[in-house]
Amino acid sequence: QVQLVESGGGLVQPGGSLRLSCAASGNIVDIYDMGWYRQAPGKLRELVARVTSNGSTIYEDSVKGRFTISRDSDKNTMYLQMNSLKPEDTAVYYCNYRRGRFTPWGSWGQGTQVTVSS
């Protein structure tokens, strides 16, 4: 079992930046990839970005060039650097993990609220 704790959300003006953190603990050996999801009010949860254990990354089209996902193995922490934020980025952001490419994502945590508004 892996425990994940998201942090770093908040209120930011359009064009601003935030860095989200996801601290992992527990049985973190053999994690295939980790990802950031988000869910806006009235919408389905969507994958924002993910990073594999070998460092490969993939991004949802609307965040390409603005968001950067990274992992610090020494700190067992994953990050999402979000720049040039837009109101449509407003959502609850969640991190999660998988142990294999075709295995389901783990349990969802509380998430961290990101609000982009002037």
Backbone hydrogen bonds, N-H to C=O, Kabsch-Sander energy under -0.5 kcal/mol:
donor,donor_aa,acceptor,acceptor_aa,energy
3,Q,25,S,-2.8
5,V,23,A,-1.8
7,S,21,S,-2.1
10,G,113,Q,-0.8
12,V,115,T,-2.7
15,G,85,L,-3.2
16,G,13,Q,-2.3
18,L,82,M,-2.1
20,L,80,L,-2.5
21,S,7,S,-2.7
22,C,78,M,-2.3
23,A,5,V,-2.4
24,A,76,N,-3.0
25,S,3,Q,-2.0
27,N,1,Q,-2.5
28,I,26,G,-1.7
31,I,28,I,-0.8
32,Y,30,D,-0.5
32,Y,98,R,-2.2
33,D,98,R,-1.3
34,M,51,V,-2.5
35,G,96,N,-2.3
36,W,49,A,-3.1
37,Y,94,Y,-3.2
38,R,46,E,-2.2
39,Q,92,V,-2.2
43,K,40,A,-2.3
46,E,38,R,-2.9
48,V,36,W,-3.1
49,A,36,W,-1.6
50,R,58,I,-2.0
51,V,34,M,-3.0
52,T,56,S,-2.6
53,S,32,Y,-2.2
55,G,52,T,-1.8
58,I,50,R,-1.8
60,E,48,V,-2.8
63,V,60,E,-1.9
64,K,60,E,-0.8
64,K,61,D,-0.9
66,R,63,V,-2.3
67,F,63,V,-2.4
68,T,81,Q,-2.4
70,S,79,Y,-1.8
72,D,77,T,-3.2
73,S,71,R,-0.6
76,N,72,D,-0.8
77,T,72,D,-1.9
78,M,22,C,-2.3
79,Y,70,S,-2.9
80,L,20,L,-2.0
81,Q,68,T,-2.9
82,M,18,L,-3.3
82,M,80,L,-0.6
83,N,66,R,-2.1
83,N,81,Q,-0.6
84,S,15,G,-0.6
85,L,16,G,-2.3
89,D,86,K,-2.4
90,T,87,P,-1.8
91,A,114,V,-2.0
92,V,39,Q,-2.2
93,Y,91,A,-0.5
93,Y,112,T,-2.9
94,Y,37,Y,-2.6
96,N,35,G,-1.9
98,R,33,D,-2.2
103,T,100,G,-1.2
106,G,97,Y,-1.8
112,T,93,Y,-2.2
114,V,91,A,-2.8
115,T,10,G,-2.8
117,S,12,V,-2.1
117,S,115,T,-0.7
